[in-house]
Structures are given as C-alpha cells and as structure tokens.
Amino acid sequence: MLDVQSLSLQQIPQAVQAAHQLGFKMIRTVVSWNEVEPQPKSYRFQKYDALVASAKSCGVDLILTLSYCPPWASSLPGEPAEISSRSMPEGLEAWSCFIGATVTRYKQKVRFWQIWERLDNSNFRGTRQDYAALLIAASKAVKLADPFAEVLASEPGGMDLGFIAYLCQKTTLNSFDAICLNPRVETPELAARYFSVLKSILQKTGSGPAKKIYVTDWSFPLRADATGSSPRFDPAELSSFVVRAYAVAFSMGAERVFWTELRDSEANSPEGASWGLLDSEFQPRPAAKALKAFIDFAPQRLSAELWAMGDTPLRVVSLRGDGAANRALLWSATGELRLSPTELPGIQFSPMSRMWSLQQQAETNLLQQGEPVAFGNIPVFISDFELASSQLSKVNAWFPPAPPRDYVYLDLSETNANEGGGITSGKYRSWRAATPGIFSVEGRVSAKLEPTGEEVNPFLYCDVDDDFLFYNLNGSPVTVEVTAYAADTAVSAGFNLMYDSPRGHVFSPWQPVETGVGWKQYNLTLTDALFANKLGFDFRISSLGSKQPVFVARVVARQSKPNGD
C-alpha cells in the first residue's frame, strides 16, 4: 500500500517508479474523502491525478480505496478528526456523490475500487450492518459511473470469516466482485486454513460469478514488549516472511497480494517497526529485494499449489505457468531440518535441476555441494524438477477432523513449560490490559484479573488449538470451564467471556464468583461461538465489572455435538 498523503507531488512519480522496478503490476492507495472533499463539492484531486498519470506511464494498475468521512458529512461531526472521519456518514447521499465524482474522474484509468479501509476499530466505527449499507450504496454509485469497474469489499482484519459469511448473504452478495483480506497470523502457513474455509464460504454462495480473493494488507506480526515498545524487525526474518506470505496467498487462490507498506511513513509504520519495503528515501530494503527475487522467479500467468511433504514439517509451493519448467519454493514450517536433497519426499531431481537459498545468489546450486541442506523458515528456490504428488498432500481444502481429544485446557501452573494443554495465553501478555500478574493463591498458580486501580489488567486472552475446533459454523455448543477464586467477602466478584460469533464479538452472561469459599469451577456454555481466531484469539475472560480481582487458575473447553449428545 502506498500512502499518497505522506508524499509530495514530486515524490509520487518516484514512488510509482520504485514499485514498478520491484516488479509490482498494481499499487493500492487510500483515497481519503476528508482530504479530497473537505467542503461539499470542493474537490482536491491533485495528488491522485499525479498518481494515476504516473501509474499509467509505468503500466501499473491501481486499486483506490475509498474511505474516511469529512467532518461536514460525518454522523459525529463534533468529535476529533480521528473519530469523525472513521464514523458512518450522516446519510448516504453525500457518500454516493463523492464516489460517483471520483469514479467518473478516473473512468477507463482505474478499474478497481475498494470500499473502505480495513474495518477494525481504528479505521471504522460502525457495525457490520452499517458497512453493508455503505457497500450497497457505493456499489451502485461505482457501477453507475463505470459499469466495467470492479467493487472490492473489505473485512475487519485477521481474515474475519464470520464477517465475510455475513457479506455473502443475499442482500449484499451482488454488491461486490472481490473480497479484500488482511491476514494477521504469526506465520504465513497458518493462513492456509483461513483461505480454505474462505473458499468454501464463497463457493456456497452459488449465484453469479465467483468472488475473487485479494490480499490487500498483509503485514509482519507486530510484536511488543510489556511496555508496548516495538522492536525492529530482523531483515532476514522479514524477508523470509514476505516471500512465504506471497507464496502461500497465491497457492490458496489469491489473485492479488499487497504488502502493508510500500514505503515507510511516519503515519503508518509504528515506531521502530520499519515494515516498508522501501525506506523513506525510496531505497529497497532486503525484504524488497527478496520479494523481487520471488516475482522474477515465478512464471507469468502463475498457477500455484501448497503441499505438505510427507510427515516432515516441510512445505513446498509449486509454481507453474506459461510453459515454464517446474519451479517451487521450499521451507520448514516449524524448526530446522537437515536433509540430503535426494531425501526430499515427492521431489525428483534431474541433471538440469537447481536449488538455492533466498539468502544466496541464484548461481549457487546446493545440489552440487553433495552435502545435507538445512531447511528452515528461509525459502529455498528449486527449478527443473519433477513433482511426485503421490508422496505429497495438497493443502487446498480443509475439513474439521475428529478432535484428537475430548477437551483442551490451560493450567497456569504449566504455562512456564509450553502451554501444551491445547489452550494458549502467554503470547497475548504484551497486549494492553492483558498482562495479569501470576500469583500463588490458596495453593494454586493463577492469573490475577485486576479490574480497577493503577494496574488495570482485567483480561486473559485464550486461543484454542485449531485442530480441536476451528470455524464452528455448525454451532456445536462449547462449554468453557473456568476455575476461579475471589477473596473479599464484602464485595461482589465475577467475570464474563467475549467471543466471536456469526453476529460479531458478543459477551456471555455475567458469571458471579462466590467469594471466600476457595477455588471453584464455573461452566459457561457458548452455543454460537465460531472459534475462528478473530483478531488472533478465540475468547477473552474479563473481570471488568467485578468489584474485586478475580484469580483464574485453569480454563477448560469441551465441545458437544449440535444435538447435545
């Protein structure tokens, strides 16, 4: 994504040319309504005119993302700009007029129009019903101005499957041609399951042309320490992540993939993050060079598939197209594995075959070194080989397996080991208000959920193993058992769960905690929980509303069949 507003008119052609030199055939940028039309019918298109002209001269297509209300059109005009601009318009007439004017101006020059930026709380202060109304109105305005244009719908981020399923209902299904995704995963391989379920959702619509899949905002997982500081990314790690992300997305059916930032900007790159492919002087970072190596390596009219290699953690993305010899990327999804190339399952080499690492020059052929190769998370390029698919398993569809166990659990006394019970929580403890203290209380190690005071940390985030349950669309009831304790008998205590459902994030009924009686188990049955890792977690235990801290020692999740058996 290119942040046009952070560029001068003189810098825009420079940025487009830099993207073109990296091999990009399309650029996405946000057209901020509040910047373009600060007053009714008073338009400022100069920067976007320069962008469209520069893109045309370089042969680069554009996706223009239409977002952000001006104060005069906002439903919250008196609020600060960061709130009013992210709010719904006061009525849809002005929104439709803005879209009509913009699409008409760039008709036959721009064909792709995304409706609003990522729909998380920082970008959109509305409900899914609000967005559906925005999308329907925008689609009518776009198609009226340019019947050949394509309308792209957005989602809240994290590949929100429940939200996408909502958009695929009859009322909104015909209002968009493609869905724009914003993966938020620790490793690119984890996104494959989301893509598989997404394709099944889109296939079930069963009417009209198939919806396209665009990844319009894929970023490196943002890390933070307990103070909220973001460490700088290791260049080799970022390079590996970018290439694997593109390879996985293409292999799972994405037609277009965009990294979150083309160039660093103060507005969009968190302090210390530096996740732009280009630095502020438009010079390519190592990740940009790695991505260009992948773009140059991949055939034109690419057809990609993701495979698992036998019982190993190795993943291979086969790349075919335009009569080119077989090409592939190979890496390990977990850990490092040393193997002789001849031991790779499903790969048959010939005297013409070549293999080299992303960190090496293409002229280096690992096959000629006669030594085992260390396969880790840095991709290895392979060309001129034969793929024996009988020894591989294709990662192109995913069906919920029978759960490997009857329940999964988190026991705080075991978290310092590996959280191996099937529910993890430790990875969230750098999140704001999610760093509960760990104490030994009444003989048990527990997390202190503190709802008040100077150190407010009321949340315990939980992620259930996806092999136990993922995208619970059939509505199998899940019982969450929480072992909790509250000491002060003079004031009340309690908690509830926030979880993802087909209706979005919802809350369970309030669960009172008996005070002064020691540790006790409380069961909450969720009949509509999706467990689709929305925003990176499955549910959150919250003590907000409790009059005293609540201690949690153990969490258990059990799944039942829809009929209650």
C-alpha positions as CSV (number, residue, x, y, z in Angstrom):
1,M,0.0,0.0,0.0
2,L,1.3,3.4,-0.9
3,D,0.4,6.3,1.4
4,V,-0.1,9.1,-1.1
5,Q,-0.9,11.7,1.5
6,S,2.6,11.3,3.0
7,L,4.2,12.2,-0.4
8,S,4.7,15.5,-2.2
9,L,3.6,15.9,-5.8
10,Q,7.2,15.5,-6.8
11,Q,7.7,12.2,-4.9
12,I,4.6,10.4,-6.3
13,P,6.2,9.5,-9.7
14,Q,9.4,8.4,-7.8
15,A,7.3,6.1,-5.6
16,V,5.4,4.6,-8.6
17,Q,8.7,4.1,-10.5
18,A,10.2,2.3,-7.5
19,A,7.3,0.0,-7.3
20,H,7.5,-0.7,-11.0
21,Q,11.2,-1.5,-10.7
22,L,10.4,-4.1,-8.0
23,G,8.1,-5.9,-10.4
24,F,4.8,-4.8,-9.0
25,K,2.0,-4.6,-11.5
26,M,-0.5,-3.0,-9.2
27,I,-0.5,-0.4,-6.4
28,R,-3.1,0.2,-3.7
29,T,-3.7,3.5,-2.1
30,V,-6.4,5.1,0.1
31,V,-8.4,8.0,-1.3
32,S,-9.4,9.9,1.8
33,W,-12.8,11.5,1.4
34,N,-11.9,14.0,4.1
35,E,-8.8,15.1,2.2
36,V,-10.4,15.1,-1.3
37,E,-13.7,16.9,-0.4
38,P,-13.0,19.0,2.8
39,Q,-16.1,21.1,1.9
40,P,-19.2,19.9,-0.1
41,K,-18.5,19.8,-3.9
42,S,-15.0,21.3,-3.3
43,Y,-12.5,18.7,-4.6
44,R,-8.8,18.3,-4.2
45,F,-7.7,15.5,-6.6
46,Q,-4.2,16.8,-7.4
47,K,-2.2,14.0,-5.7
48,Y,-4.4,11.3,-7.1
49,D,-4.2,12.9,-10.6
50,A,-0.4,12.6,-10.3
51,L,-0.7,9.0,-9.1
52,V,-3.0,7.9,-11.9
53,A,-0.8,9.6,-14.5
54,S,2.4,8.1,-13.1
55,A,0.8,4.6,-12.9
56,K,-0.3,4.8,-16.5
57,S,3.1,5.8,-17.7
58,C,4.6,2.8,-15.9
59,G,1.9,0.4,-16.9
60,V,0.9,-0.2,-13.3
61,D,-2.8,-0.8,-12.3
62,L,-4.3,0.8,-9.3
63,I,-6.7,-0.1,-6.5
64,L,-8.2,3.0,-5.0
65,T,-9.6,2.5,-1.5
66,L,-12.4,4.9,-0.7
67,S,-12.5,5.8,3.0
68,Y,-12.9,8.3,5.8
69,C,-15.6,11.0,6.2
70,P,-15.0,14.7,6.2
71,P,-16.5,16.4,9.3
72,W,-19.3,18.0,7.4
73,A,-20.6,14.6,6.2
74,S,-19.9,12.6,9.4
75,S,-22.5,11.3,11.8
76,L,-20.2,12.5,14.6
77,P,-19.1,16.0,13.2
78,G,-18.2,17.4,16.6
79,E,-15.7,14.7,17.6
80,P,-12.0,14.8,16.9
81,A,-10.9,14.0,13.3
82,E,-9.7,10.6,14.2
83,I,-13.2,9.7,15.4
84,S,-15.4,11.7,13.0
85,S,-13.5,10.5,9.9
86,R,-13.9,6.9,10.9
87,S,-17.6,7.2,11.6
88,M,-20.6,6.5,9.3
89,P,-21.7,9.3,7.1
90,E,-24.9,11.2,8.1
91,G,-26.9,9.6,5.4
92,L,-25.6,8.0,2.2
93,E,-26.3,10.7,-0.4
94,A,-23.1,12.6,0.1
95,W,-21.1,9.4,0.2
96,S,-22.6,8.2,-3.1
97,C,-21.9,11.6,-4.7
98,F,-18.3,11.5,-3.6
99,I,-17.9,8.0,-5.1
100,G,-19.6,9.0,-8.3
101,A,-17.4,12.0,-8.8
102,T,-14.2,10.1,-8.1
103,V,-15.0,7.1,-10.3
104,T,-16.2,9.3,-13.1
105,R,-12.9,11.3,-13.0
106,Y,-10.8,8.2,-13.3
107,K,-13.1,6.1,-15.5
108,Q,-11.1,3.9,-18.0
109,K,-7.9,4.7,-16.0
110,V,-8.8,2.9,-12.7
111,R,-11.0,-0.2,-12.7
112,F,-10.7,-1.4,-9.1
113,W,-12.4,0.3,-6.2
114,Q,-12.2,-0.9,-2.6
115,I,-14.9,0.2,-0.3
116,W,-13.3,1.5,2.9
117,E,-10.0,0.6,4.5
118,R,-9.7,-2.4,6.9
119,L,-12.8,-2.4,9.1
120,D,-11.2,-2.7,12.5
121,N,-12.0,-0.3,15.4
122,S,-9.2,2.1,14.5
123,N,-10.5,2.6,10.9
124,F,-14.3,2.1,11.1
125,R,-16.6,3.0,13.9
126,G,-19.7,1.2,12.7
127,T,-21.5,-2.2,12.8
128,R,-21.5,-4.8,10.1
129,Q,-25.0,-3.6,9.2
130,D,-23.5,-0.1,8.7
131,Y,-20.8,-1.4,6.4
132,A,-23.4,-3.4,4.4
133,A,-25.3,-0.2,3.8
134,L,-22.1,1.7,2.8
135,L,-21.1,-1.2,0.5
136,I,-24.5,-1.4,-1.3
137,A,-24.7,2.4,-1.8
138,A,-21.0,2.5,-3.0
139,S,-21.5,-0.4,-5.4
140,K,-24.5,1.3,-7.1
141,A,-22.5,4.6,-7.4
142,V,-19.4,2.9,-8.8
143,K,-21.4,0.8,-11.4
144,L,-23.5,3.8,-12.4
145,A,-20.3,5.8,-13.2
146,D,-18.4,2.9,-14.7
147,P,-20.3,-0.4,-15.5
148,F,-17.0,-2.2,-16.1
149,A,-15.4,-1.3,-12.8
150,E,-14.9,-3.9,-10.0
151,V,-16.1,-3.3,-6.5
152,L,-14.0,-4.8,-3.7
153,A,-15.4,-5.4,-0.2
154,S,-13.3,-5.2,3.0
155,E,-13.3,-7.1,6.3
156,P,-12.3,-6.1,9.8
157,G,-8.8,-7.8,9.7
158,G,-7.5,-11.1,10.7
159,M,-9.5,-12.7,7.8
160,D,-12.8,-12.4,9.7
161,L,-14.6,-15.4,8.4
162,G,-17.9,-14.7,10.2
163,F,-18.0,-11.2,8.8
164,I,-17.3,-12.4,5.3
165,A,-20.0,-15.0,5.6
166,Y,-22.4,-12.2,6.5
167,L,-21.4,-10.2,3.4
168,C,-22.2,-13.3,1.3
169,Q,-25.9,-13.1,2.2
170,K,-28.4,-12.3,-0.4
171,T,-28.7,-8.6,0.5
172,T,-25.1,-7.8,-0.1
173,L,-23.8,-10.7,-2.3
174,N,-24.2,-8.9,-5.6
175,S,-22.7,-5.6,-4.3
176,F,-19.0,-6.7,-4.7
177,D,-16.8,-8.6,-7.1
178,A,-13.9,-9.5,-4.7
179,I,-13.2,-9.7,-1.0
180,C,-10.1,-7.9,0.4
181,L,-8.2,-9.7,3.2
182,N,-6.0,-8.6,5.9
183,P,-4.2,-11.7,7.4
184,R,-2.9,-11.4,10.9
185,V,-1.0,-14.6,11.6
186,E,2.2,-15.4,13.3
187,T,3.5,-17.4,10.3
188,P,2.1,-17.4,6.7
189,E,1.5,-21.1,6.8
190,L,-1.2,-20.6,9.4
191,A,-3.2,-18.6,6.9
192,A,-3.8,-21.6,4.8
193,R,-6.6,-22.9,7.0
194,Y,-8.4,-19.5,6.8
195,F,-8.1,-19.5,3.0
196,S,-9.5,-23.0,2.8
197,V,-12.6,-22.1,4.8
198,L,-13.0,-18.8,3.0
199,K,-13.1,-20.6,-0.4
200,S,-15.8,-22.9,0.9
201,I,-17.8,-19.8,2.1
202,L,-17.5,-18.2,-1.3
203,Q,-18.4,-21.4,-3.2
204,K,-21.6,-21.8,-1.1
205,T,-23.0,-18.5,-2.4
206,G,-23.8,-20.4,-5.6
207,S,-25.0,-17.4,-7.6
208,G,-23.3,-15.1,-10.1
209,P,-19.6,-15.0,-10.9
210,A,-17.2,-16.5,-8.4
211,K,-15.9,-13.9,-6.0
212,K,-12.2,-13.0,-6.3
213,I,-9.8,-13.0,-3.4
214,Y,-7.4,-10.1,-3.0
215,V,-4.9,-9.8,-0.1
216,T,-4.7,-6.0,0.2
217,D,-2.9,-5.7,3.5
218,W,-0.5,-8.4,4.8
219,S,2.0,-7.3,7.4
220,F,4.6,-8.8,9.6
221,P,3.0,-9.7,13.1
222,L,3.6,-6.7,15.3
223,R,5.5,-7.5,18.4
224,A,5.7,-5.5,21.6
225,D,7.2,-5.9,25.0
226,A,5.3,-5.3,28.2
227,T,5.9,-1.6,27.9
228,G,4.3,-1.5,24.4
229,S,7.6,-0.8,22.6
230,S,8.0,-2.4,19.2
231,P,11.4,-3.9,18.4
232,R,12.9,-3.5,15.0
233,F,12.4,-6.5,12.7
234,D,15.3,-8.6,11.7
235,P,15.8,-8.0,8.0
236,A,16.3,-11.7,7.1
237,E,13.2,-12.7,9.2
238,L,11.1,-10.0,7.5
239,S,12.4,-11.1,4.0
240,S,11.5,-14.7,4.7
241,F,8.0,-13.8,6.0
242,V,7.2,-11.6,2.9
243,V,8.2,-14.2,0.4
244,R,6.4,-17.0,2.2
245,A,3.3,-14.8,2.6
246,Y,3.1,-14.1,-1.1
247,A,3.7,-17.8,-2.0
248,V,1.0,-19.1,0.4
249,A,-1.5,-16.5,-0.7
250,F,-1.1,-17.3,-4.4
251,S,-1.2,-21.0,-3.7
252,M,-4.5,-20.7,-1.8
253,G,-6.3,-18.8,-4.6
254,A,-5.5,-15.1,-4.1
255,E,-5.4,-13.2,-7.4
256,R,-3.6,-10.1,-6.0
257,V,-1.3,-9.7,-2.9
258,F,-0.1,-6.4,-1.4
259,W,2.3,-5.9,1.4
260,T,1.0,-3.5,4.0
261,E,3.5,-0.7,3.3
262,L,5.4,0.1,0.1
263,R,7.4,2.9,1.7
264,D,7.9,3.8,5.4
265,S,5.8,6.6,6.6
266,E,5.5,8.2,10.0
267,A,1.8,7.9,9.8
268,N,1.6,4.1,9.1
269,S,4.8,2.5,10.4
270,P,4.8,2.1,14.2
271,E,7.9,3.5,15.9
272,G,10.7,1.0,15.4
273,A,8.7,-1.3,13.2
274,S,10.0,-0.1,9.8
275,W,7.9,-2.6,7.8
276,G,8.0,-0.7,4.5
277,L,9.6,-2.5,1.5
278,L,11.3,0.9,0.7
279,D,12.9,3.2,3.2
280,S,11.9,6.9,3.4
281,E,14.3,7.7,0.6
282,F,12.7,5.1,-1.7
283,Q,15.7,2.7,-1.4
284,P,14.8,-1.0,-1.4
285,R,15.2,-2.9,1.9
286,P,16.3,-6.5,2.0
287,A,12.7,-7.6,2.0
288,A,12.0,-5.7,-1.2
289,K,15.0,-7.4,-2.9
290,A,13.7,-10.8,-1.6
291,L,10.2,-10.2,-3.0
292,K,11.6,-9.1,-6.3
293,A,13.6,-12.4,-6.5
294,F,10.3,-14.3,-5.9
295,I,8.5,-12.2,-8.5
296,D,11.2,-12.7,-11.1
297,F,11.3,-16.5,-10.3
298,A,7.5,-17.1,-10.5
299,P,6.2,-17.8,-14.1
300,Q,3.8,-15.5,-15.8
301,R,0.1,-16.5,-15.5
302,L,1.0,-18.2,-12.3
303,S,-0.7,-21.3,-11.0
304,A,0.5,-22.2,-7.5
305,E,-0.3,-25.0,-5.1
306,L,0.7,-25.6,-1.5
307,W,1.9,-29.1,-0.5
308,A,2.9,-30.8,2.7
309,M,5.9,-33.1,2.3
310,G,5.1,-36.4,4.0
311,D,5.5,-36.5,7.8
312,T,8.0,-33.7,7.7
313,P,7.3,-30.0,8.6
314,L,8.5,-29.1,5.1
315,R,6.1,-27.1,2.9
316,V,6.5,-26.7,-0.9
317,V,4.7,-24.2,-3.1
318,S,4.8,-25.4,-6.7
319,L,4.8,-22.7,-9.3
320,R,3.6,-23.3,-12.9
321,G,2.7,-21.1,-15.8
322,D,3.3,-20.1,-19.4
323,G,5.1,-23.4,-20.3
324,A,8.0,-22.7,-17.8
325,A,9.9,-25.6,-16.3
326,N,8.7,-26.7,-12.9
327,R,9.6,-24.3,-10.2
328,A,9.0,-24.3,-6.4
329,L,9.7,-22.7,-3.1
330,L,10.5,-25.0,-0.1
331,W,10.8,-24.2,3.6
332,S,10.2,-25.7,7.0
333,A,7.0,-24.6,8.8
334,T,8.5,-25.4,12.2
335,G,12.1,-25.7,13.2
336,E,15.1,-26.6,11.1
337,L,15.5,-29.9,9.3
338,R,18.8,-31.2,7.7
339,L,18.3,-33.5,4.8
340,S,20.1,-34.5,1.7
341,P,18.2,-33.1,-1.3
342,T,17.7,-36.7,-2.5
343,E,15.8,-37.5,0.6
344,L,13.1,-34.8,0.0
345,P,9.7,-36.6,-0.3
346,G,8.0,-36.0,-3.7
347,I,10.9,-34.2,-5.4
348,Q,12.7,-35.9,-8.2
349,F,15.8,-34.1,-9.5
350,S,17.5,-34.3,-12.8
351,P,20.9,-33.2,-14.0
352,M,19.3,-29.9,-15.0
353,S,17.8,-29.3,-11.6
354,R,19.0,-26.3,-9.4
355,M,18.5,-25.3,-5.8
356,W,19.5,-22.1,-4.0
357,S,18.5,-20.3,-0.8
358,L,16.8,-16.9,-0.7
359,Q,20.0,-15.7,1.1
360,Q,22.3,-16.8,-1.7
361,Q,22.9,-15.9,-5.3
362,A,20.9,-17.8,-7.9
363,E,24.2,-19.0,-9.4
364,T,24.8,-21.1,-6.2
365,N,23.5,-24.7,-6.7
366,L,23.1,-26.5,-3.4
367,L,22.6,-29.8,-5.4
368,Q,26.2,-29.7,-6.5
369,Q,27.6,-29.4,-3.0
370,G,26.9,-33.0,-2.1
371,E,26.0,-32.2,1.5
372,P,22.8,-32.1,3.6
373,V,20.9,-28.9,3.3
374,A,19.5,-27.1,6.4
375,F,15.8,-26.3,5.6
376,G,14.4,-23.7,7.9
377,N,12.0,-20.8,7.5
378,I,14.1,-19.1,4.8
379,P,12.7,-20.3,1.5
380,V,14.8,-22.4,-0.9
381,F,14.2,-22.0,-4.7
382,I,14.1,-25.1,-6.8
383,S,13.8,-25.3,-10.6
384,D,13.7,-28.0,-13.3
385,F,12.5,-31.0,-11.3
386,E,9.6,-33.4,-11.2
387,L,6.9,-33.4,-8.5
388,A,5.7,-36.8,-7.4
389,S,2.3,-35.8,-6.0
390,S,1.7,-39.3,-4.6
391,Q,4.2,-38.6,-1.9
392,L,2.7,-35.2,-1.0
393,S,-0.5,-34.0,0.4
394,K,-2.1,-30.9,-1.1
395,V,-3.1,-28.1,1.3
396,N,-6.1,-26.9,-0.8
397,A,-9.0,-28.0,1.3
398,W,-9.6,-28.4,5.0
399,F,-12.3,-30.3,6.8
400,P,-12.7,-30.3,10.5
401,P,-11.1,-33.6,11.8
402,A,-12.4,-35.5,14.7
403,P,-10.9,-33.7,17.7
404,P,-7.8,-35.5,18.9
405,R,-9.1,-35.3,22.5
406,D,-12.2,-34.7,24.4
407,Y,-11.2,-31.3,25.8
408,V,-8.4,-28.8,25.7
409,Y,-7.1,-26.8,28.7
410,L,-4.9,-24.0,30.1
411,D,-3.4,-24.6,33.5
412,L,-1.5,-21.6,34.8
413,S,0.8,-23.9,36.8
414,E,2.0,-25.4,33.5
415,T,2.4,-22.2,31.4
416,N,6.1,-21.8,32.1
417,A,6.6,-25.2,30.4
418,N,4.9,-25.0,26.9
419,E,1.2,-24.4,27.4
420,G,0.7,-27.8,25.9
421,G,-2.8,-28.4,27.0
422,G,-4.4,-27.0,23.8
423,I,-5.2,-23.5,25.0
424,T,-2.5,-20.9,24.9
425,S,-2.5,-17.5,26.5
426,G,1.1,-16.4,27.1
427,K,1.6,-14.9,23.6
428,Y,-1.0,-12.2,24.4
429,R,0.6,-10.9,27.6
430,S,2.2,-8.0,25.8
431,W,-1.2,-6.7,24.8
432,R,-2.7,-3.6,26.6
433,A,-4.6,-4.6,29.8
434,A,-3.7,-8.2,29.2
435,T,-0.7,-8.6,31.4
436,P,-2.2,-10.2,34.6
437,G,0.1,-10.9,37.4
438,I,0.9,-14.5,38.1
439,F,0.5,-15.4,41.8
440,S,0.3,-18.5,44.0
441,V,-3.1,-18.3,45.8
442,E,-4.6,-20.9,48.0
443,G,-2.1,-23.4,46.8
444,R,-2.6,-22.8,43.0
445,V,-0.7,-20.7,40.5
446,S,-3.2,-18.3,38.9
447,A,-3.6,-15.1,36.9
448,K,-4.9,-12.1,38.7
449,L,-7.5,-10.3,36.6
450,E,-7.5,-6.8,38.1
451,P,-10.5,-4.6,37.1
452,T,-9.6,-1.4,39.0
453,G,-6.8,0.6,40.4
454,E,-3.5,1.8,39.0
455,E,-2.6,-1.6,37.4
456,V,-5.7,-2.4,35.5
457,N,-5.2,-5.8,33.8
458,P,-8.7,-7.4,33.6
459,F,-8.2,-9.7,30.6
460,L,-7.0,-13.2,30.0
461,Y,-6.9,-14.0,26.3
462,C,-7.2,-17.6,25.1
463,D,-6.5,-19.3,21.8
464,V,-7.9,-22.9,21.4
465,D,-5.9,-25.3,19.3
466,D,-7.3,-25.2,15.7
467,D,-7.1,-28.9,15.4
468,F,-9.6,-29.1,18.3
469,L,-12.0,-26.6,16.9
470,F,-11.9,-24.0,14.1
471,Y,-14.7,-22.1,12.4
472,N,-17.5,-23.8,14.3
473,L,-20.2,-22.8,11.8
474,N,-22.4,-25.8,12.6
475,G,-22.9,-24.4,16.0
476,S,-21.6,-27.2,18.2
477,P,-22.1,-26.0,21.8
478,V,-18.8,-25.4,23.6
479,T,-18.6,-25.4,27.4
480,V,-15.8,-23.3,28.9
481,E,-15.0,-24.3,32.5
482,V,-13.1,-21.6,34.5
483,T,-11.6,-22.4,37.8
484,A,-11.7,-19.1,39.7
485,Y,-11.3,-17.6,43.2
486,A,-12.2,-14.3,44.8
487,A,-11.1,-13.5,48.4
488,D,-13.1,-10.5,49.7
489,T,-16.4,-11.5,51.1
490,A,-17.5,-7.8,51.5
491,V,-17.8,-7.0,47.7
492,S,-19.1,-8.9,44.7
493,A,-16.9,-10.6,42.1
494,G,-17.5,-12.1,38.7
495,F,-16.4,-12.3,35.0
496,N,-17.7,-13.0,31.5
497,L,-16.4,-14.1,28.2
498,M,-16.1,-12.1,25.0
499,Y,-16.0,-14.4,21.9
500,D,-16.6,-14.3,18.2
501,S,-20.0,-15.4,16.8
502,P,-21.8,-15.1,13.5
503,R,-23.1,-11.8,14.9
504,G,-19.6,-10.5,15.6
505,H,-18.0,-10.2,19.0
506,V,-20.5,-10.9,21.8
507,F,-20.4,-11.4,25.5
508,S,-21.6,-14.4,27.6
509,P,-23.9,-13.7,30.6
510,W,-22.2,-12.4,33.7
511,Q,-20.9,-15.2,35.9
512,P,-20.8,-14.3,39.6
513,V,-17.9,-15.8,41.6
514,E,-18.6,-17.0,45.1
515,T,-16.4,-15.1,47.5
516,G,-14.4,-16.5,50.3
517,V,-15.1,-20.2,49.5
518,G,-11.8,-21.2,47.9
519,W,-11.4,-22.4,44.3
520,K,-14.5,-23.3,42.4
521,Q,-15.3,-24.3,38.9
522,Y,-17.8,-22.3,36.8
523,N,-19.3,-23.6,33.5
524,L,-20.4,-21.3,30.7
525,T,-21.9,-22.8,27.6
526,L,-21.5,-21.0,24.3
527,T,-24.0,-22.0,21.7
528,D,-22.8,-19.7,18.9
529,A,-19.0,-19.4,19.2
530,L,-17.1,-19.6,16.0
531,F,-13.6,-20.2,17.3
532,A,-12.2,-18.6,14.1
533,N,-9.3,-16.7,15.8
534,K,-10.8,-13.3,15.0
535,L,-8.2,-10.7,16.0
536,G,-5.9,-13.5,16.9
537,F,-7.7,-15.2,19.8
538,D,-10.8,-17.3,20.4
539,F,-12.2,-15.8,23.6
540,R,-11.3,-13.4,26.4
541,I,-12.0,-13.8,30.1
542,S,-12.8,-10.4,31.5
543,S,-13.2,-9.2,35.1
544,L,-14.4,-5.7,34.0
545,G,-17.5,-5.0,36.2
546,S,-16.2,-7.1,39.1
547,K,-15.7,-5.1,42.4
548,Q,-12.5,-7.0,43.2
549,P,-9.8,-9.0,41.5
550,V,-10.7,-12.5,40.1
551,F,-8.0,-15.1,40.1
552,V,-8.1,-17.8,37.4
553,A,-6.1,-21.0,37.7
554,R,-7.4,-23.2,35.0
555,V,-9.5,-23.0,31.8
556,V,-11.0,-26.0,30.0
557,A,-13.0,-26.1,26.7
558,R,-15.2,-29.0,25.8
559,Q,-17.1,-29.5,22.6
560,S,-20.5,-31.2,22.2
561,K,-22.4,-32.3,19.1
562,P,-25.2,-29.9,18.0
563,N,-27.9,-32.4,19.2
564,G,-26.4,-32.4,22.6
565,D,-25.0,-35.9,22.5
